Amino acid sequence: MIVSVLLFLIIFFVVVISHEFGHFIVAKKNGIRVVEFFIGMGPSLFSFQKGETKYSLKLFPIGGACMFEGEDGLATENGEMSERAFPNAPVWARFATVFAGPLFNFLIAYLMALILVSACGITTSEVQAVTEGSRAEEAGLKAGDVLTEINEKRIHLGGEVTLISQLNTKGESFTVTYSRDGQEHTVVINPSYDEETQRYYMGIVAGAYLKCNVPQTFQYAFYTMKFYVETTFQSLKMLVTGQLSRDDVSGPVGLVKVVDDVYDSAKAYGAIEVMLNMINIALLLSVNLGIMNLLPLPALDGGRLVFLLVEAVRGKPIPPEKEGMVHLAGMVALMLLMVVVFFNDITKFF
């Protein structure tokens, strides 16, 4: 378990530092003073001052922050804000600074996808087998066909086919477009229900292995990251609509357990296999962090972006005290949510 905890901390640092570094570097580029750059929450384990910025590592691995002068009332020591304070920067400079955090999460996720695709290859949407007597066979699909669209959604990966099939919980028909011998065909497949697995199936196995060349690596790395983005949005939708429960949500403790399970499965195949699996987890978490921070909720980057857009449209900012109260309420709600998730992890895994 000690190894798993260390691996989780490495993943945590990579994902959170990349996010906060996005804020940091764009703030510096726009002349905004960064007062403190810290990783984690709670009391500081250690800190140091370099130039005008204090760098800190805090006790609890549940986030981080890049604090700007004048942000949420954070002023200079004499109580006055300098010209380089966050509120004094042009609105689009502030927008870029806030947006840069999630953006850097997606950039680091793409780099991780490049590593995975170049090292492991991918599985395409080519049909490997068609179940005898299945609805897909009735529709005329054959092994070797390449699925290009399902329900008007472009398909590139075998995982996309599996996900779409798994999410069809009501047995709705699939409009499938596929390529065969350079020609495209479109068919409608009405999936059949399997009592044993309690799922609807088209009756195809998709996912031909492809070892990518250099152009394909860049192309399929993007498709891989896009798949993780779509999966995250779908998970959020299912959580909001009640298709997922709180037991399906994990915090730091739950993530350590996930890392531990993956490590136990991969370590028999060597250090490289462990590393690739950890990169895969980091890729998913980086995408999740980027998306979650773009949600238009108070205290998150997305909530701050909403206020900045309103300011850009109306030509003047929302009164700082009102915006601060909204973000404070959001921060309290987030802290309560973290406590709930933490205790849920404890009861679920221990």
C-alpha positions as CSV (number, residue, x, y, z in Angstrom):
1,M,0.0,0.0,0.0
2,I,2.9,2.4,0.7
3,V,4.0,2.1,-3.0
4,S,0.4,2.8,-4.1
5,V,0.2,5.9,-1.8
6,L,3.5,7.2,-3.3
7,L,2.2,6.6,-6.9
8,F,-1.0,8.4,-6.1
9,L,0.9,11.4,-4.7
10,I,3.0,11.5,-7.9
11,I,-0.2,11.5,-10.0
12,F,-1.7,14.1,-7.7
13,F,1.3,16.4,-8.0
14,V,1.5,16.1,-11.8
15,V,-2.2,16.8,-12.3
16,V,-2.6,19.6,-9.8
17,I,0.7,21.3,-10.6
18,S,0.0,21.4,-14.3
19,H,-3.4,23.1,-13.5
20,E,-2.0,25.7,-11.2
21,F,1.1,26.2,-13.4
22,G,-1.4,27.2,-16.2
23,H,-2.8,29.9,-13.9
24,F,0.7,30.9,-12.8
25,I,2.4,31.3,-16.2
26,V,-0.5,33.2,-17.9
27,A,-0.8,35.5,-14.8
28,K,2.9,36.3,-15.1
29,K,2.6,36.8,-18.8
30,N,-0.1,39.4,-18.2
31,G,1.8,41.1,-15.4
32,I,-0.5,39.9,-12.6
33,R,1.3,39.4,-9.2
34,V,1.1,35.9,-7.9
35,V,1.1,36.0,-4.1
36,E,1.2,32.3,-3.3
37,F,1.4,29.1,-5.3
38,F,0.5,26.1,-3.2
39,I,-0.3,22.4,-3.6
40,G,-2.7,20.7,-1.2
41,M,-5.0,22.1,1.4
42,G,-4.9,22.8,5.1
43,P,-1.8,23.6,7.2
44,S,1.5,24.1,5.4
45,L,4.1,21.3,5.6
46,F,6.8,23.6,4.3
47,S,7.1,26.8,2.2
48,F,9.7,29.1,0.8
49,Q,9.7,32.6,-0.8
50,K,11.2,33.2,-4.2
51,G,10.8,36.6,-5.6
52,E,7.4,38.0,-5.0
53,T,5.7,34.5,-4.7
54,K,5.5,32.2,-1.8
55,Y,5.5,28.5,-2.7
56,S,3.9,26.0,-0.3
57,L,3.1,22.3,0.1
58,K,0.1,21.7,2.4
59,L,-1.0,18.7,4.3
60,F,-4.1,17.3,2.6
61,P,-3.8,16.2,-1.1
62,I,-7.1,17.6,-2.2
63,G,-6.3,20.4,-4.5
64,G,-4.2,23.5,-4.7
65,A,-4.4,27.2,-5.7
66,C,-2.6,30.1,-7.3
67,M,-3.4,33.2,-5.3
68,F,-3.3,36.6,-7.0
69,E,-2.9,40.0,-5.4
70,G,-6.4,41.5,-4.9
71,E,-8.2,38.2,-5.7
72,D,-11.2,37.8,-3.3
73,G,-9.9,40.7,-1.2
74,L,-6.3,39.5,-1.0
75,A,-4.4,42.9,-0.9
76,T,-0.9,44.0,-0.2
77,E,0.4,44.3,3.4
78,N,-0.5,48.0,3.7
79,G,-4.1,47.2,2.6
80,E,-3.7,48.8,-0.9
81,M,-3.6,47.0,-4.2
82,S,-0.8,47.7,-6.6
83,E,-1.1,48.2,-10.3
84,R,-0.3,44.5,-10.8
85,A,-3.3,43.3,-8.7
86,F,-5.7,40.9,-10.3
87,P,-8.7,43.3,-10.4
88,N,-6.6,45.9,-12.2
89,A,-5.7,43.7,-15.1
90,P,-7.8,43.9,-18.3
91,V,-10.9,41.7,-18.2
92,W,-9.6,39.4,-21.0
93,A,-6.2,39.0,-19.3
94,R,-8.0,37.9,-16.2
95,F,-10.2,35.6,-18.3
96,A,-7.2,34.0,-19.9
97,T,-5.5,33.6,-16.5
98,V,-8.5,31.7,-15.0
99,F,-9.1,29.7,-18.1
100,A,-5.4,28.6,-18.4
101,G,-5.7,26.2,-15.4
102,P,-8.2,23.8,-17.1
103,L,-6.6,24.4,-20.5
104,F,-3.2,23.1,-19.1
105,N,-5.0,20.0,-17.7
106,F,-6.1,19.2,-21.2
107,L,-2.7,19.9,-22.7
108,I,-1.0,17.6,-20.1
109,A,-3.7,15.0,-20.8
110,Y,-2.9,15.1,-24.5
111,L,0.8,14.7,-23.8
112,M,-0.1,11.6,-21.7
113,A,-2.3,10.3,-24.5
114,L,0.7,10.7,-26.9
115,I,2.8,8.6,-24.6
116,L,0.2,5.9,-24.2
117,V,-0.6,5.7,-27.9
118,S,3.0,5.7,-29.0
119,A,3.9,3.0,-26.5
120,C,0.7,0.8,-26.6
121,G,-1.0,1.6,-29.9
122,I,-4.8,1.7,-30.0
123,T,-7.9,-0.4,-30.9
124,T,-9.8,0.9,-33.9
125,S,-13.5,0.6,-34.6
126,E,-12.9,-2.2,-37.0
127,V,-15.3,-5.1,-36.5
128,Q,-13.4,-8.2,-35.4
129,A,-16.3,-10.6,-35.1
130,V,-20.1,-10.7,-35.6
131,T,-22.1,-13.0,-33.3
132,E,-23.9,-15.7,-35.3
133,G,-27.6,-15.1,-35.3
134,S,-27.3,-11.6,-33.9
135,R,-29.0,-8.4,-35.0
136,A,-25.8,-7.1,-36.4
137,E,-25.5,-10.2,-38.6
138,E,-29.1,-9.8,-39.7
139,A,-28.2,-6.2,-40.7
140,G,-25.3,-7.4,-42.9
141,L,-22.3,-6.5,-40.9
142,K,-19.2,-8.6,-41.3
143,A,-15.7,-8.9,-39.8
144,G,-13.4,-6.3,-41.4
145,D,-16.1,-3.6,-41.6
146,V,-15.0,-0.3,-40.1
147,L,-17.6,1.5,-38.0
148,T,-17.5,5.2,-38.7
149,E,-20.7,6.5,-37.1
150,I,-23.2,5.4,-34.6
151,N,-26.4,7.5,-34.2
152,E,-24.7,10.3,-36.2
153,K,-21.7,10.3,-33.8
154,R,-18.3,9.9,-35.4
155,I,-16.5,6.8,-34.2
156,H,-12.7,6.1,-34.1
157,L,-12.0,3.8,-31.2
158,G,-13.2,0.4,-30.2
159,G,-13.9,1.8,-26.7
160,E,-16.4,4.2,-28.2
161,V,-18.4,1.4,-29.6
162,T,-18.4,-0.4,-26.3
163,L,-19.4,2.7,-24.3
164,I,-22.3,3.5,-26.7
165,S,-23.6,0.0,-26.4
166,Q,-23.3,-0.1,-22.6
167,L,-25.2,3.2,-22.3
168,N,-28.1,1.9,-24.3
169,T,-30.2,0.8,-21.3
170,K,-33.6,1.1,-23.1
171,G,-33.0,-1.0,-26.1
172,E,-33.1,1.9,-28.6
173,S,-32.1,1.2,-32.2
174,F,-28.6,2.0,-33.5
175,T,-28.1,3.8,-36.8
176,V,-24.7,2.4,-37.8
177,T,-22.6,3.7,-40.7
178,Y,-19.6,1.5,-41.7
179,S,-17.0,1.4,-44.4
180,R,-16.4,-1.7,-46.5
181,D,-14.1,-1.9,-49.5
182,G,-13.9,1.9,-49.6
183,Q,-17.7,2.4,-49.7
184,E,-19.9,3.5,-46.8
185,H,-23.2,1.8,-45.9
186,T,-25.8,2.7,-43.2
187,V,-28.0,0.2,-41.4
188,V,-30.3,0.2,-38.5
189,I,-29.7,-2.4,-35.8
190,N,-32.3,-3.2,-33.1
191,P,-30.3,-4.6,-30.2
192,S,-31.3,-7.8,-28.4
193,Y,-31.5,-8.1,-24.6
194,D,-29.3,-10.6,-22.8
195,E,-30.9,-11.7,-19.5
196,E,-27.7,-13.0,-18.0
197,T,-25.8,-9.6,-18.3
198,Q,-29.0,-7.5,-18.3
199,R,-27.7,-5.5,-21.3
200,Y,-28.6,-4.8,-24.9
201,Y,-26.2,-6.0,-27.5
202,M,-25.8,-5.4,-31.3
203,G,-23.8,-8.6,-31.6
204,I,-20.4,-7.3,-32.7
205,V,-16.9,-7.2,-31.3
206,A,-15.0,-4.1,-32.4
207,G,-11.4,-3.2,-31.8
208,A,-8.6,-4.1,-34.1
209,Y,-5.1,-3.4,-32.7
210,L,-3.2,-0.7,-34.5
211,K,0.5,0.2,-33.9
212,C,0.4,3.9,-34.9
213,N,3.0,5.6,-37.0
214,V,3.9,9.2,-36.1
215,P,1.0,11.0,-37.8
216,Q,-1.4,8.4,-36.5
217,T,0.0,8.8,-33.0
218,F,-0.9,12.5,-32.9
219,Q,-4.3,11.8,-34.4
220,Y,-5.3,8.9,-32.2
221,A,-3.9,10.7,-29.0
222,F,-6.5,13.4,-29.7
223,Y,-9.2,10.8,-30.2
224,T,-8.2,9.1,-26.9
225,M,-8.3,12.3,-25.0
226,K,-11.7,13.2,-26.6
227,F,-13.0,9.8,-25.5
228,Y,-12.0,10.5,-21.9
229,V,-13.7,13.9,-22.1
230,E,-16.9,12.3,-23.4
231,T,-16.8,9.6,-20.8
232,T,-16.4,12.2,-18.0
233,F,-19.4,14.3,-19.3
234,Q,-21.5,11.1,-19.5
235,S,-20.5,10.2,-16.0
236,L,-21.6,13.6,-14.8
237,K,-24.9,13.3,-16.6
238,M,-25.5,9.9,-15.1
239,L,-24.7,11.3,-11.6
240,V,-27.1,14.2,-11.9
241,T,-29.9,12.1,-13.3
242,G,-29.5,9.5,-10.6
243,Q,-28.1,6.7,-12.8
244,L,-25.0,6.8,-10.6
245,S,-25.0,7.0,-6.8
246,R,-22.5,8.5,-4.3
247,D,-20.9,5.1,-4.1
248,D,-19.7,5.6,-7.6
249,V,-17.8,8.8,-6.6
250,S,-14.3,8.6,-5.1
251,G,-12.1,11.1,-3.3
252,P,-8.4,10.8,-2.5
253,V,-8.9,7.7,-0.3
254,G,-10.9,6.0,-3.1
255,L,-8.3,7.0,-5.7
256,V,-5.5,5.4,-3.6
257,K,-7.5,2.2,-3.6
258,V,-7.9,2.4,-7.4
259,V,-4.2,3.0,-7.8
260,D,-3.5,0.1,-5.5
261,D,-5.7,-2.3,-7.4
262,V,-4.2,-1.3,-10.7
263,Y,-0.6,-1.5,-9.3
264,D,-1.3,-5.0,-8.0
265,S,-2.6,-6.1,-11.4
266,A,0.3,-4.5,-13.4
267,K,3.4,-5.1,-11.3
268,A,3.7,-8.7,-12.4
269,Y,4.4,-7.4,-15.9
270,G,7.2,-5.0,-14.9
271,A,7.9,-1.4,-14.1
272,I,7.0,-0.1,-17.6
273,E,3.6,-1.7,-17.4
274,V,3.0,-0.1,-14.0
275,M,4.2,3.3,-15.4
276,L,1.8,3.1,-18.4
277,N,-1.1,2.2,-16.2
278,M,-0.4,5.2,-13.9
279,I,-0.2,7.5,-16.8
280,N,-3.6,6.2,-17.9
281,I,-5.0,7.1,-14.5
282,A,-3.3,10.5,-14.5
283,L,-4.8,11.1,-18.0
284,L,-8.3,10.4,-16.7
285,L,-7.8,12.5,-13.6
286,S,-6.4,15.4,-15.6
287,V,-9.4,15.4,-17.9
288,N,-11.7,15.2,-14.9
289,L,-10.0,18.1,-13.2
290,G,-10.1,20.2,-16.3
291,I,-13.8,19.6,-16.9
292,M,-14.9,19.9,-13.2
293,N,-13.1,23.3,-13.0
294,L,-15.0,24.6,-16.1
295,L,-18.4,23.9,-14.6
296,P,-20.1,27.3,-14.0
297,L,-20.2,26.8,-10.2
298,P,-19.1,29.3,-7.5
299,A,-15.5,29.0,-6.3
300,L,-14.5,26.9,-9.4
301,D,-12.7,28.4,-12.4
302,G,-15.9,28.1,-14.4
303,G,-17.8,30.2,-11.9
304,R,-15.1,32.9,-12.0
305,L,-15.2,32.8,-15.8
306,V,-19.0,33.5,-15.7
307,F,-18.4,36.7,-13.6
308,L,-15.7,37.8,-16.0
309,L,-18.0,37.2,-19.0
310,V,-20.7,39.3,-17.3
311,E,-18.2,42.0,-16.7
312,A,-17.1,42.0,-20.3
313,V,-20.7,42.3,-21.6
314,R,-21.8,45.0,-19.1
315,G,-18.6,46.9,-19.2
316,K,-18.0,47.0,-15.5
317,P,-17.3,44.3,-12.8
318,I,-19.7,42.8,-10.4
319,P,-19.2,44.4,-7.0
320,P,-16.2,42.5,-5.4
321,E,-18.0,42.0,-2.1
322,K,-21.0,40.3,-3.9
323,E,-18.8,38.1,-6.0
324,G,-16.7,37.2,-3.0
325,M,-19.8,36.1,-1.0
326,V,-20.9,33.9,-3.9
327,H,-17.5,32.2,-4.1
328,L,-17.3,31.8,-0.4
329,A,-20.6,30.0,-0.4
330,G,-19.4,27.8,-3.2
331,M,-16.2,27.0,-1.3
332,V,-18.1,26.0,1.8
333,A,-20.3,23.7,-0.3
334,L,-17.2,22.2,-1.9
335,M,-15.6,21.6,1.5
336,L,-18.7,19.9,2.8
337,L,-18.8,17.7,-0.4
338,M,-15.2,16.7,0.2
339,V,-16.0,15.7,3.7
340,V,-18.9,13.6,2.5
341,V,-16.8,11.9,-0.2
342,F,-14.0,11.3,2.3
343,F,-16.2,9.5,4.8
344,N,-17.9,7.7,1.9
345,D,-14.5,6.4,0.8
346,I,-13.7,5.3,4.3
347,T,-17.0,3.3,4.7
348,K,-16.7,1.9,1.2
349,F,-13.1,0.6,1.3
350,F,-12.3,0.1,5.0
